[in-house]
Amino acid sequence: MFPRRPRLSSDPARLFEMGVRVHGHPGPFLALGVRLGLKARELLGARGYFDMEVEVGCPLRTPYSCMIDGVMAATGCTPGKRNLKARRSSSPYLRARDKEGREVVLRPKDKLWARLTGGFPMEEAPRLAEEVLQLPEDEVMETIS
């Protein structure tokens, strides 16, 4: 029997593992989405699943859009519940809003985004993902609002 509302982890490694199970493989854009989603939950004091909604902006093609699956794993927001929206954007961001209307906007650091979008061999994806999970927060993202 499943609990009515499972508890969403706050451990980036566990969330990443859950994301890999849904997404199908480990990669740095998935890891980036996990980091952004987890930070949004932290800033809003949200537990995830139903107490927030998110909008992910990025190029809507792989591998960039893999970030969306990472956000989904970290927040529990899904397109099916209609609390996760994806928007085409050349500048990546995550906008999250809680039930009280408080909002936070995060974006990857330019240096990290440039490194990831500069291309890498697919066999490097797991190593880069691990690196994104381990980087200090100030090298991964910045809060816009």
TORMARDO-821813 format. One record per atom (N, C-alpha, C): residue number from 1; residue in one letter; atom name; y, z, x. Coordinates in steps of 0.05 Angstrom, whole numbers, plus 32768, in hexadecimal, padded with zeros to 4 digits. Layout:
# residues N
{node NUM; 'A'; 'CA'; {Y; Z; X}}
...
***
This chain:
# residues 145
{node 1; 'M'; 'N'; {7FE8; 8000; 8011}}
{node 1; 'M'; 'CA'; {8000; 8000; 8000}}
{node 1; 'M'; 'C'; {8019; 8000; 8012}}
{node 2; 'F'; 'N'; {802C; 7FEE; 800C}}
{node 2; 'F'; 'CA'; {8044; 7FED; 801B}}
{node 2; 'F'; 'C'; {8059; 8001; 8010}}
{node 3; 'P'; 'N'; {8069; 800D; 8022}}
{node 3; 'P'; 'CA'; {807E; 801E; 8018}}
{node 3; 'P'; 'C'; {8092; 800D; 8008}}
{node 4; 'R'; 'N'; {80A1; 8019; 7FF6}}
{node 4; 'R'; 'CA'; {80B4; 800A; 7FE6}}
{node 4; 'R'; 'C'; {80C8; 7FFC; 7FF7}}
{node 5; 'R'; 'N'; {80D2; 800A; 800B}}
{node 5; 'R'; 'CA'; {80E6; 7FFE; 801D}}
{node 5; 'R'; 'C'; {80DF; 8006; 803A}}
{node 6; 'P'; 'N'; {80D3; 7FF4; 8049}}
{node 6; 'P'; 'CA'; {80CB; 7FFC; 8064}}
{node 6; 'P'; 'C'; {80E4; 8003; 8075}}
{node 7; 'R'; 'N'; {80DF; 8014; 8088}}
{node 7; 'R'; 'CA'; {80F5; 801B; 809A}}
{node 7; 'R'; 'C'; {80F9; 8006; 80AF}}
{node 8; 'L'; 'N'; {8111; 7FFE; 80B3}}
{node 8; 'L'; 'CA'; {8117; 7FE9; 80C7}}
{node 8; 'L'; 'C'; {811D; 7FF7; 80E2}}
{node 9; 'S'; 'N'; {8110; 7FEF; 80F7}}
{node 9; 'S'; 'CA'; {8112; 7FFB; 8111}}
{node 9; 'S'; 'C'; {812E; 7FF7; 811C}}
{node 10; 'S'; 'N'; {8136; 8009; 812F}}
{node 10; 'S'; 'CA'; {814F; 8006; 813E}}
{node 10; 'S'; 'C'; {8149; 8000; 815B}}
{node 11; 'D'; 'N'; {8130; 7FFA; 8161}}
{node 11; 'D'; 'CA'; {8128; 7FF4; 817D}}
{node 11; 'D'; 'C'; {8129; 7FD5; 8181}}
{node 12; 'P'; 'N'; {813A; 7FCB; 8192}}
{node 12; 'P'; 'CA'; {813C; 7FAE; 8196}}
{node 12; 'P'; 'C'; {8122; 7FA1; 819D}}
{node 13; 'A'; 'N'; {8111; 7FAE; 81AE}}
{node 13; 'A'; 'CA'; {80F8; 7FA2; 81B5}}
{node 13; 'A'; 'C'; {80E5; 7F9F; 819D}}
{node 14; 'R'; 'N'; {80E4; 7FB3; 818C}}
{node 14; 'R'; 'CA'; {80D3; 7FB1; 8174}}
{node 14; 'R'; 'C'; {80DE; 7F9C; 8161}}
{node 15; 'L'; 'N'; {80F8; 7F9B; 815E}}
{node 15; 'L'; 'CA'; {8104; 7F87; 814C}}
{node 15; 'L'; 'C'; {80FF; 7F6B; 8157}}
{node 16; 'F'; 'N'; {8101; 7F68; 8171}}
{node 16; 'F'; 'CA'; {80FC; 7F4E; 817D}}
{node 16; 'F'; 'C'; {80DF; 7F46; 8178}}
{node 17; 'E'; 'N'; {80CC; 7F59; 817C}}
{node 17; 'E'; 'CA'; {80B0; 7F53; 8177}}
{node 17; 'E'; 'C'; {80AB; 7F4A; 815A}}
{node 18; 'M'; 'N'; {80B8; 7F58; 8148}}
{node 18; 'M'; 'CA'; {80B6; 7F50; 812B}}
{node 18; 'M'; 'C'; {80C2; 7F34; 8128}}
{node 19; 'G'; 'N'; {80D8; 7F2E; 8135}}
{node 19; 'G'; 'CA'; {80E4; 7F14; 8133}}
{node 19; 'G'; 'C'; {80D2; 7EFE; 813E}}
{node 20; 'V'; 'N'; {80C5; 7F04; 8154}}
{node 20; 'V'; 'CA'; {80B3; 7EF0; 8160}}
{node 20; 'V'; 'C'; {809C; 7EEA; 814D}}
{node 21; 'R'; 'N'; {8092; 7EFE; 813F}}
{node 21; 'R'; 'CA'; {807C; 7EFA; 812B}}
{node 21; 'R'; 'C'; {8084; 7EE7; 8115}}
{node 22; 'V'; 'N'; {809D; 7EE8; 810D}}
{node 22; 'V'; 'CA'; {80A7; 7ED6; 80F7}}
{node 22; 'V'; 'C'; {80AF; 7EBC; 8103}}
{node 23; 'H'; 'N'; {80BD; 7EBD; 811A}}
{node 23; 'H'; 'CA'; {80C9; 7EA5; 8126}}
{node 23; 'H'; 'C'; {80B4; 7E93; 8134}}
{node 24; 'G'; 'N'; {80A0; 7EA0; 8140}}
{node 24; 'G'; 'CA'; {808B; 7E90; 814C}}
{node 24; 'G'; 'C'; {808A; 7E90; 816B}}
{node 25; 'H'; 'N'; {80A0; 7E97; 8177}}
{node 25; 'H'; 'CA'; {80A0; 7E99; 8195}}
{node 25; 'H'; 'C'; {80B8; 7EA9; 819E}}
{node 26; 'P'; 'N'; {80B7; 7EB4; 81B6}}
{node 26; 'P'; 'CA'; {80CD; 7EC3; 81C1}}
{node 26; 'P'; 'C'; {80E2; 7EB1; 81CD}}
{node 27; 'G'; 'N'; {80FB; 7EB6; 81C9}}
{node 27; 'G'; 'CA'; {8110; 7EA6; 81D5}}
{node 27; 'G'; 'C'; {812A; 7EB5; 81D5}}
{node 28; 'P'; 'N'; {813D; 7EAD; 81E7}}
{node 28; 'P'; 'CA'; {8156; 7EBC; 81EA}}
{node 28; 'P'; 'C'; {8168; 7EBB; 81D2}}
{node 29; 'F'; 'N'; {8168; 7EA6; 81C2}}
{node 29; 'F'; 'CA'; {8179; 7EA5; 81AB}}
{node 29; 'F'; 'C'; {816F; 7EB9; 8195}}
{node 30; 'L'; 'N'; {8155; 7EBB; 8193}}
{node 30; 'L'; 'CA'; {8149; 7ECF; 8181}}
{node 30; 'L'; 'C'; {8152; 7EEB; 818A}}
{node 31; 'A'; 'N'; {814F; 7EF0; 81A4}}
{node 31; 'A'; 'CA'; {8157; 7F0A; 81B0}}
{node 31; 'A'; 'C'; {8175; 7F10; 81AB}}
{node 32; 'L'; 'N'; {8186; 7EFC; 81AE}}
{node 32; 'L'; 'CA'; {81A2; 7EFF; 81A9}}
{node 32; 'L'; 'C'; {81A7; 7F07; 818C}}
{node 33; 'G'; 'N'; {819A; 7EFA; 817A}}
{node 33; 'G'; 'CA'; {819D; 7F01; 815D}}
{node 33; 'G'; 'C'; {8195; 7F1E; 8158}}
{node 34; 'V'; 'N'; {817F; 7F27; 8165}}
{node 34; 'V'; 'CA'; {8177; 7F43; 8161}}
{node 34; 'V'; 'C'; {818D; 7F55; 816B}}
{node 35; 'R'; 'N'; {8198; 7F50; 8182}}
{node 35; 'R'; 'CA'; {81AD; 7F61; 818E}}
{node 35; 'R'; 'C'; {81C5; 7F62; 817B}}
{node 36; 'L'; 'N'; {81CE; 7F4A; 8172}}
{node 36; 'L'; 'CA'; {81E5; 7F49; 8160}}
{node 36; 'L'; 'C'; {81E0; 7F58; 8146}}
{node 37; 'G'; 'N'; {81C9; 7F53; 813A}}
{node 37; 'G'; 'CA'; {81C3; 7F5F; 8120}}
{node 37; 'G'; 'C'; {81C1; 7F7E; 8122}}
{node 38; 'L'; 'N'; {81B4; 7F87; 8138}}
{node 38; 'L'; 'CA'; {81B1; 7FA4; 813C}}
{node 38; 'L'; 'C'; {81CD; 7FB1; 8140}}
{node 39; 'K'; 'N'; {81DE; 7FA4; 814F}}
{node 39; 'K'; 'CA'; {81F9; 7FAF; 8153}}
{node 39; 'K'; 'C'; {8209; 7FB0; 8139}}
{node 40; 'A'; 'N'; {8206; 7F9B; 8128}}
{node 40; 'A'; 'CA'; {8214; 7F9B; 810E}}
{node 40; 'A'; 'C'; {820A; 7FB2; 80FD}}
{node 41; 'R'; 'N'; {81F0; 7FB7; 80FC}}
{node 41; 'R'; 'CA'; {81E5; 7FCE; 80EE}}
{node 41; 'R'; 'C'; {81F1; 7FE8; 80F8}}
{node 42; 'E'; 'N'; {81F2; 7FEA; 8112}}
{node 42; 'E'; 'CA'; {81FD; 8003; 811E}}
{node 42; 'E'; 'C'; {821A; 8007; 8116}}
{node 43; 'L'; 'N'; {822A; 7FF2; 8119}}
{node 43; 'L'; 'CA'; {8247; 7FF5; 8113}}
{node 43; 'L'; 'C'; {824C; 7FFB; 80F6}}
{node 44; 'L'; 'N'; {823B; 7FF1; 80E4}}
{node 44; 'L'; 'CA'; {823F; 7FF5; 80C7}}
{node 44; 'L'; 'C'; {8230; 800E; 80BE}}
{node 45; 'G'; 'N'; {8220; 801A; 80CE}}
{node 45; 'G'; 'CA'; {820F; 8030; 80C6}}
{node 45; 'G'; 'C'; {81FB; 8028; 80B1}}
{node 46; 'A'; 'N'; {81F2; 800F; 80B2}}
{node 46; 'A'; 'CA'; {81DF; 8004; 809E}}
{node 46; 'A'; 'C'; {81C2; 8008; 80A8}}
{node 47; 'R'; 'N'; {81B1; 800C; 8095}}
{node 47; 'R'; 'CA'; {8194; 800E; 809B}}
{node 47; 'R'; 'C'; {8187; 7FF3; 809A}}
{node 48; 'G'; 'N'; {8193; 7FE0; 808D}}
{node 48; 'G'; 'CA'; {8188; 7FC5; 808B}}
{node 48; 'G'; 'C'; {817A; 7FC0; 8071}}
{node 49; 'Y'; 'N'; {8170; 7FA8; 806E}}
{node 49; 'Y'; 'CA'; {8162; 7F9D; 8057}}
{node 49; 'Y'; 'C'; {8175; 7F98; 8040}}
{node 50; 'F'; 'N'; {8180; 7FAD; 8034}}
{node 50; 'F'; 'CA'; {818F; 7FA9; 801B}}
{node 50; 'F'; 'C'; {81AC; 7FB4; 801C}}
{node 51; 'D'; 'N'; {81B4; 7FC2; 8031}}
{node 51; 'D'; 'CA'; {81CE; 7FCE; 8031}}
{node 51; 'D'; 'C'; {81E3; 7FBF; 8041}}
{node 52; 'M'; 'N'; {81DD; 7FA6; 8047}}
{node 52; 'M'; 'CA'; {81F0; 7F95; 8055}}
{node 52; 'M'; 'C'; {81EB; 7F78; 804F}}
{node 53; 'E'; 'N'; {81FE; 7F67; 8055}}
{node 53; 'E'; 'CA'; {81FA; 7F4A; 8054}}
{node 53; 'E'; 'C'; {8206; 7F3F; 806D}}
{node 54; 'V'; 'N'; {81FA; 7F28; 8076}}
{node 54; 'V'; 'CA'; {8202; 7F1D; 808F}}
{node 54; 'V'; 'C'; {8207; 7EFF; 808C}}
{node 55; 'E'; 'N'; {8219; 7EF5; 809D}}
{node 55; 'E'; 'CA'; {821D; 7ED8; 809F}}
{node 55; 'E'; 'C'; {821B; 7ED2; 80BD}}
{node 56; 'V'; 'N'; {820A; 7EBF; 80C4}}
{node 56; 'V'; 'CA'; {8207; 7EB7; 80E0}}
{node 56; 'V'; 'C'; {8212; 7E9B; 80E3}}
{node 57; 'G'; 'N'; {8225; 7E98; 80F5}}
{node 57; 'G'; 'CA'; {8230; 7E7E; 80FC}}
{node 57; 'G'; 'C'; {8226; 7E75; 8117}}
{node 58; 'C'; 'N'; {821C; 7E5C; 8117}}
{node 58; 'C'; 'CA'; {8213; 7E51; 8130}}
{node 58; 'C'; 'C'; {820D; 7E33; 812B}}
{node 59; 'P'; 'N'; {8208; 7E24; 8140}}
{node 59; 'P'; 'CA'; {81FF; 7E09; 813B}}
{node 59; 'P'; 'C'; {81E4; 7E0A; 812C}}
{node 60; 'L'; 'N'; {81E2; 7DFC; 8117}}
{node 60; 'L'; 'CA'; {81CA; 7DFE; 8106}}
{node 60; 'L'; 'C'; {81B4; 7DEB; 810F}}
{node 61; 'R'; 'N'; {81AC; 7DEE; 8128}}
{node 61; 'R'; 'CA'; {8196; 7DDF; 8134}}
{node 61; 'R'; 'C'; {818A; 7DF1; 814A}}
{node 62; 'T'; 'N'; {8170; 7DEC; 814E}}
{node 62; 'T'; 'CA'; {8163; 7DFC; 8163}}
{node 62; 'T'; 'C'; {816D; 7DF4; 817F}}
{node 63; 'P'; 'N'; {816E; 7E06; 8191}}
{node 63; 'P'; 'CA'; {8165; 7E21; 8190}}
{node 63; 'P'; 'C'; {817A; 7E35; 8187}}
{node 64; 'Y'; 'N'; {8192; 7E2C; 8182}}
{node 64; 'Y'; 'CA'; {81A8; 7E3E; 817B}}
{node 64; 'Y'; 'C'; {81A3; 7E4D; 8161}}
{node 65; 'S'; 'N'; {8198; 7E3F; 814D}}
{node 65; 'S'; 'CA'; {8193; 7E4B; 8133}}
{node 65; 'S'; 'C'; {817D; 7E60; 8134}}
{node 66; 'C'; 'N'; {816E; 7E62; 814A}}
{node 66; 'C'; 'CA'; {815A; 7E78; 814D}}
{node 66; 'C'; 'C'; {8167; 7E93; 814C}}
{node 67; 'M'; 'N'; {8181; 7E94; 8152}}
{node 67; 'M'; 'CA'; {8191; 7EAC; 8150}}
{node 67; 'M'; 'C'; {818F; 7EB8; 8134}}
{node 68; 'I'; 'N'; {818E; 7EA7; 8120}}
{node 68; 'I'; 'CA'; {818D; 7EAF; 8104}}
{node 68; 'I'; 'C'; {8174; 7EC0; 80FF}}
{node 69; 'D'; 'N'; {815D; 7EB7; 810A}}
{node 69; 'D'; 'CA'; {8144; 7EC6; 8106}}
{node 69; 'D'; 'C'; {8146; 7EE2; 8113}}
{node 70; 'G'; 'N'; {8153; 7EE4; 812A}}
{node 70; 'G'; 'CA'; {8157; 7EFE; 8137}}
{node 70; 'G'; 'C'; {8168; 7F10; 8126}}
{node 71; 'V'; 'N'; {817D; 7F06; 811A}}
{node 71; 'V'; 'CA'; {818E; 7F16; 8108}}
{node 71; 'V'; 'C'; {817E; 7F1F; 80F0}}
{node 72; 'M'; 'N'; {816D; 7F0D; 80E6}}
{node 72; 'M'; 'CA'; {815C; 7F15; 80CF}}
{node 72; 'M'; 'C'; {8149; 7F2B; 80D7}}
{node 73; 'A'; 'N'; {813D; 7F2A; 80EE}}
{node 73; 'A'; 'CA'; {812B; 7F3F; 80F7}}
{node 73; 'A'; 'C'; {8139; 7F5A; 80FA}}
{node 74; 'A'; 'N'; {8151; 7F59; 8105}}
{node 74; 'A'; 'CA'; {8160; 7F72; 810B}}
{node 74; 'A'; 'C'; {816D; 7F7F; 80F2}}
{node 75; 'T'; 'N'; {8174; 7F6F; 80DF}}
{node 75; 'T'; 'CA'; {8182; 7F79; 80C7}}
{node 75; 'T'; 'C'; {8171; 7F7C; 80AE}}
{node 76; 'G'; 'N'; {815C; 7F6D; 80AD}}
{node 76; 'G'; 'CA'; {814C; 7F6C; 8094}}
{node 76; 'G'; 'C'; {8159; 7F5B; 807F}}
{node 77; 'C'; 'N'; {816F; 7F4E; 8085}}
{node 77; 'C'; 'CA'; {817C; 7F3C; 8073}}
{node 77; 'C'; 'C'; {816D; 7F22; 8073}}
{node 78; 'T'; 'N'; {816A; 7F15; 805C}}
{node 78; 'T'; 'CA'; {815B; 7EFC; 805A}}
{node 78; 'T'; 'C'; {8168; 7EE9; 8047}}
{node 79; 'P'; 'N'; {8163; 7ECF; 804B}}
{node 79; 'P'; 'CA'; {816E; 7EBB; 8038}}
{node 79; 'P'; 'C'; {8163; 7EC0; 801C}}
{node 80; 'G'; 'N'; {814A; 7EC9; 801A}}
{node 80; 'G'; 'CA'; {813D; 7ECD; 8000}}
{node 80; 'G'; 'C'; {814B; 7EE3; 7FF0}}
{node 81; 'K'; 'N'; {8155; 7EF8; 7FFE}}
{node 81; 'K'; 'CA'; {8163; 7F0D; 7FF0}}
{node 81; 'K'; 'C'; {8181; 7F05; 7FEC}}
{node 82; 'R'; 'N'; {8188; 7EEF; 7FF8}}
{node 82; 'R'; 'CA'; {81A3; 7EE4; 7FF7}}
{node 82; 'R'; 'C'; {81B7; 7EF7; 8004}}
{node 83; 'N'; 'N'; {81AE; 7F06; 8018}}
{node 83; 'N'; 'CA'; {81C1; 7F16; 8028}}
{node 83; 'N'; 'C'; {81C2; 7F0D; 8045}}
{node 84; 'L'; 'N'; {81B8; 7EF5; 804A}}
{node 84; 'L'; 'CA'; {81BB; 7EE8; 8064}}
{node 84; 'L'; 'C'; {81C4; 7ECB; 805E}}
{node 85; 'K'; 'N'; {81DA; 7EC3; 806A}}
{node 85; 'K'; 'CA'; {81E4; 7EA8; 8068}}
{node 85; 'K'; 'C'; {81E7; 7E9C; 8084}}
{node 86; 'A'; 'N'; {81E2; 7E83; 8086}}
{node 86; 'A'; 'CA'; {81E6; 7E75; 80A0}}
{node 86; 'A'; 'C'; {81FC; 7E60; 809C}}
{node 87; 'R'; 'N'; {820E; 7E5F; 80AF}}
{node 87; 'R'; 'CA'; {8225; 7E4C; 80AE}}
{node 87; 'R'; 'C'; {8225; 7E3C; 80C7}}
{node 88; 'R'; 'N'; {822B; 7E23; 80C4}}
{node 88; 'R'; 'CA'; {822E; 7E11; 80DC}}
{node 88; 'R'; 'C'; {8248; 7E19; 80EA}}
{node 89; 'S'; 'N'; {8246; 7E1F; 8104}}
{node 89; 'S'; 'CA'; {825D; 7E26; 8114}}
{node 89; 'S'; 'C'; {8258; 7E1F; 8131}}
{node 90; 'S'; 'N'; {826B; 7E14; 813E}}
{node 90; 'S'; 'CA'; {8268; 7E0E; 815B}}
{node 90; 'S'; 'C'; {826C; 7E28; 816B}}
{node 91; 'S'; 'N'; {827A; 7E3C; 815F}}
{node 91; 'S'; 'CA'; {827E; 7E56; 816C}}
{node 91; 'S'; 'C'; {826C; 7E6A; 815E}}
{node 92; 'P'; 'N'; {8258; 7E76; 816C}}
{node 92; 'P'; 'CA'; {8245; 7E88; 815F}}
{node 92; 'P'; 'C'; {8252; 7EA2; 8157}}
{node 93; 'Y'; 'N'; {8249; 7EAE; 8141}}
{node 93; 'Y'; 'CA'; {8253; 7EC8; 8138}}
{node 93; 'Y'; 'C'; {823F; 7ED4; 8125}}
{node 94; 'L'; 'N'; {8243; 7EEE; 8121}}
{node 94; 'L'; 'CA'; {8235; 7EFC; 810B}}
{node 94; 'L'; 'C'; {8249; 7F0C; 80FC}}
{node 95; 'R'; 'N'; {824B; 7F07; 80E3}}
{node 95; 'R'; 'CA'; {825D; 7F17; 80D1}}
{node 95; 'R'; 'C'; {824A; 7F28; 80BF}}
{node 96; 'A'; 'N'; {824F; 7F42; 80BF}}
{node 96; 'A'; 'CA'; {823E; 7F54; 80AF}}
{node 96; 'A'; 'C'; {8251; 7F65; 809D}}
{node 97; 'R'; 'N'; {8248; 7F69; 8085}}
{node 97; 'R'; 'CA'; {8257; 7F79; 8072}}
{node 97; 'R'; 'C'; {8244; 7F8D; 8064}}
{node 98; 'D'; 'N'; {824E; 7FA6; 8061}}
{node 98; 'D'; 'CA'; {823D; 7FB9; 8053}}
{node 98; 'D'; 'C'; {8245; 7FBA; 8035}}
{node 99; 'K'; 'N'; {8238; 7FCB; 8026}}
{node 99; 'K'; 'CA'; {823C; 7FCC; 8009}}
{node 99; 'K'; 'C'; {8258; 7FD6; 8002}}
{node 100; 'E'; 'N'; {8265; 7FE5; 8014}}
{node 100; 'E'; 'CA'; {8280; 7FEF; 800F}}
{node 100; 'E'; 'C'; {8296; 7FDA; 8017}}
{node 101; 'G'; 'N'; {828D; 7FC4; 8021}}
{node 101; 'G'; 'CA'; {82A0; 7FAF; 8029}}
{node 101; 'G'; 'C'; {82AA; 7FB0; 8046}}
{node 102; 'R'; 'N'; {82A0; 7FC4; 8055}}
{node 102; 'R'; 'CA'; {82A8; 7FC5; 8071}}
{node 102; 'R'; 'C'; {829A; 7FAD; 8080}}
{node 103; 'E'; 'N'; {82A9; 7FA1; 8092}}
{node 103; 'E'; 'CA'; {829F; 7F89; 809F}}
{node 103; 'E'; 'C'; {82A2; 7F8B; 80BD}}
{node 104; 'V'; 'N'; {828F; 7F7E; 80CB}}
{node 104; 'V'; 'CA'; {8291; 7F7C; 80E8}}
{node 104; 'V'; 'C'; {828A; 7F5F; 80EF}}
{node 105; 'V'; 'N'; {8297; 7F55; 8103}}
{node 105; 'V'; 'CA'; {8291; 7F3A; 810D}}
{node 105; 'V'; 'C'; {828C; 7F3D; 812B}}
{node 106; 'L'; 'N'; {8275; 7F32; 8133}}
{node 106; 'L'; 'CA'; {826C; 7F33; 814F}}
{node 106; 'L'; 'C'; {8268; 7F17; 8159}}
{node 107; 'R'; 'N'; {826B; 7F13; 8173}}
{node 107; 'R'; 'CA'; {8264; 7EF9; 817E}}
{node 107; 'R'; 'C'; {8259; 7EFD; 819A}}
{node 108; 'P'; 'N'; {8247; 7EEA; 81A2}}
{node 108; 'P'; 'CA'; {823D; 7EEC; 81BD}}
{node 108; 'P'; 'C'; {8253; 7EE8; 81D1}}
{node 109; 'K'; 'N'; {8250; 7EF4; 81E8}}
{node 109; 'K'; 'CA'; {8263; 7EF0; 81FE}}
{node 109; 'K'; 'C'; {8261; 7ED3; 8207}}
{node 110; 'D'; 'N'; {8278; 7EC7; 820D}}
{node 110; 'D'; 'CA'; {8279; 7EAB; 8215}}
{node 110; 'D'; 'C'; {8266; 7EA5; 822D}}
{node 111; 'K'; 'N'; {8266; 7EB7; 8240}}
{node 111; 'K'; 'CA'; {8255; 7EB2; 8258}}
{node 111; 'K'; 'C'; {8237; 7EB1; 8251}}
{node 112; 'L'; 'N'; {822E; 7EC3; 8240}}
{node 112; 'L'; 'CA'; {8212; 7EC3; 8238}}
{node 112; 'L'; 'C'; {820C; 7EAA; 8227}}
{node 113; 'W'; 'N'; {821E; 7EA4; 8214}}
{node 113; 'W'; 'CA'; {8219; 7E8C; 8203}}
{node 113; 'W'; 'C'; {8218; 7E73; 8214}}
{node 114; 'A'; 'N'; {822A; 7E70; 8227}}
{node 114; 'A'; 'CA'; {822A; 7E59; 8239}}
{node 114; 'A'; 'C'; {8211; 7E57; 8249}}
{node 115; 'R'; 'N'; {8207; 7E6E; 8252}}
{node 115; 'R'; 'CA'; {81EE; 7E6E; 8261}}
{node 115; 'R'; 'C'; {81D7; 7E65; 8250}}
{node 116; 'L'; 'N'; {81D5; 7E6F; 8238}}
{node 116; 'L'; 'CA'; {81BF; 7E68; 8226}}
{node 116; 'L'; 'C'; {81C0; 7E4B; 821C}}
{node 117; 'T'; 'N'; {81D8; 7E42; 8217}}
{node 117; 'T'; 'CA'; {81DB; 7E27; 820C}}
{node 117; 'T'; 'C'; {81DB; 7E12; 8222}}
{node 118; 'G'; 'N'; {81DC; 7E1B; 823B}}
{node 118; 'G'; 'CA'; {81DB; 7E08; 8252}}
{node 118; 'G'; 'C'; {81C0; 7DFC; 8256}}
{node 119; 'G'; 'N'; {81AC; 7E06; 8248}}
{node 119; 'G'; 'CA'; {8191; 7DFB; 824A}}
{node 119; 'G'; 'C'; {8180; 7E0A; 825E}}
{node 120; 'F'; 'N'; {8167; 7E0B; 8258}}
{node 120; 'F'; 'CA'; {8153; 7E19; 8268}}
{node 120; 'F'; 'C'; {8137; 7E0E; 8261}}
{node 121; 'P'; 'N'; {8125; 7E0F; 8274}}
{node 121; 'P'; 'CA'; {810A; 7E06; 826E}}
{node 121; 'P'; 'C'; {80FD; 7E19; 8259}}
{node 122; 'M'; 'N'; {80ED; 7E0E; 8247}}
{node 122; 'M'; 'CA'; {80E1; 7E1F; 8232}}
{node 122; 'M'; 'C'; {80D0; 7E35; 823D}}
{node 123; 'E'; 'N'; {80C4; 7E31; 8254}}
{node 123; 'E'; 'CA'; {80B3; 7E46; 8260}}
{node 123; 'E'; 'C'; {80C4; 7E5E; 8269}}
{node 124; 'E'; 'N'; {80DF; 7E5A; 826B}}
{node 124; 'E'; 'CA'; {80F1; 7E70; 8273}}
{node 124; 'E'; 'C'; {80FA; 7E81; 825B}}
{node 125; 'A'; 'N'; {80F4; 7E77; 8243}}
{node 125; 'A'; 'CA'; {80FE; 7E84; 822A}}
{node 125; 'A'; 'C'; {80F6; 7EA2; 8228}}
{node 126; 'P'; 'N'; {80DD; 7EA9; 822D}}
{node 126; 'P'; 'CA'; {80D6; 7EC5; 822B}}
{node 126; 'P'; 'C'; {80E5; 7ED7; 823F}}
{node 127; 'R'; 'N'; {80E8; 7ECE; 8257}}
{node 127; 'R'; 'CA'; {80F7; 7EDD; 826B}}
{node 127; 'R'; 'C'; {8114; 7EE0; 8264}}
{node 128; 'L'; 'N'; {8120; 7ECA; 825A}}
{node 128; 'L'; 'CA'; {813C; 7ECC; 8252}}
{node 128; 'L'; 'C'; {813F; 7EDE; 823A}}
{node 129; 'A'; 'N'; {812C; 7EDE; 8228}}
{node 129; 'A'; 'CA'; {812D; 7EEF; 8210}}
{node 129; 'A'; 'C'; {812D; 7F0C; 8219}}
{node 130; 'E'; 'N'; {811C; 7F13; 822C}}
{node 130; 'E'; 'CA'; {811A; 7F2E; 8236}}
{node 130; 'E'; 'C'; {8135; 7F36; 8243}}
{node 131; 'E'; 'N'; {8140; 7F23; 8251}}
{node 131; 'E'; 'CA'; {815A; 7F29; 825E}}
{node 131; 'E'; 'C'; {8170; 7F2F; 8249}}
{node 132; 'V'; 'N'; {8171; 7F1F; 8234}}
{node 132; 'V'; 'CA'; {8185; 7F23; 821F}}
{node 132; 'V'; 'C'; {8180; 7F3E; 8212}}
{node 133; 'L'; 'N'; {8167; 7F46; 820F}}
{node 133; 'L'; 'CA'; {8162; 7F61; 8203}}
{node 133; 'L'; 'C'; {816A; 7F77; 8215}}
{node 134; 'Q'; 'N'; {816A; 7F73; 822F}}
{node 134; 'Q'; 'CA'; {8170; 7F88; 8243}}
{node 134; 'Q'; 'C'; {818D; 7F89; 824C}}
{node 135; 'L'; 'N'; {819C; 7F74; 8248}}
{node 135; 'L'; 'CA'; {81B7; 7F73; 8252}}
{node 135; 'L'; 'C'; {81C8; 7F89; 8246}}
{node 136; 'P'; 'N'; {81DB; 7F93; 8254}}
{node 136; 'P'; 'CA'; {81EE; 7FA7; 8248}}
{node 136; 'P'; 'C'; {81FD; 7F99; 8231}}
{node 137; 'E'; 'N'; {8203; 7FA9; 821D}}
{node 137; 'E'; 'CA'; {8210; 7F9E; 8205}}
{node 137; 'E'; 'C'; {8229; 7F8F; 820B}}
{node 138; 'D'; 'N'; {8239; 7F98; 821E}}
{node 138; 'D'; 'CA'; {8253; 7F8B; 8224}}
{node 138; 'D'; 'C'; {824F; 7F70; 8232}}
{node 139; 'E'; 'N'; {8236; 7F69; 823A}}
{node 139; 'E'; 'CA'; {8231; 7F4E; 8245}}
{node 139; 'E'; 'C'; {8224; 7F3C; 8230}}
{node 140; 'V'; 'N'; {821E; 7F47; 8219}}
{node 140; 'V'; 'CA'; {8210; 7F38; 8203}}
{node 140; 'V'; 'C'; {8224; 7F30; 81EE}}
{node 141; 'M'; 'N'; {8235; 7F43; 81E5}}
{node 141; 'M'; 'CA'; {8245; 7F3D; 81CD}}
{node 141; 'M'; 'C'; {8260; 7F4B; 81CF}}
{node 142; 'E'; 'N'; {8271; 7F42; 81BD}}
{node 142; 'E'; 'CA'; {828B; 7F50; 81B9}}
{node 142; 'E'; 'C'; {8290; 7F52; 819B}}
{node 143; 'T'; 'N'; {829F; 7F67; 8194}}
{node 143; 'T'; 'CA'; {82A6; 7F6B; 8178}}
{node 143; 'T'; 'C'; {82C1; 7F5E; 8173}}
{node 144; 'I'; 'N'; {82C2; 7F4C; 8160}}
{node 144; 'I'; 'CA'; {82DB; 7F3E; 8159}}
{node 144; 'I'; 'C'; {82EB; 7F4E; 8145}}
{node 145; 'S'; 'N'; {82DD; 7F59; 8131}}
{node 145; 'S'; 'CA'; {82EB; 7F6A; 811D}}
{node 145; 'S'; 'C'; {82D7; 7F7D; 8111}}
***
